[in-house]
Amino acid sequence: MTEYNKELDTSGLNCPLPIIKAKKEINEMETGQILHVISTDPGAVKDFESFANQTGHELLDSSEKDNKFYFLLKKTK
């Protein structure tokens, strides 16, 4: 797994809260840093793809294991 700078566990939260919390976290990070997000909301998969497209941040990885979803977001600006 890729190294990351910060982890955000949004388990139990539903859309749009995981995205809102991730946006807040990534805004406080420095360019090039990586945020690891954990979610239990199946809708988060599409949400994080859209978030990356809209913000320009890079979605390095999106995976699912044991009904949890994991995302690696790289801050690009």
Secondary structure, DSSP 8 states (H G I E B T S, - for coil): ----SEEEE-TT--TTHHHHHHHHHHHTS-TT-EEEEEE--TTHHHHHHHHHHHH--EEEEEEEETTEEEEEEE---
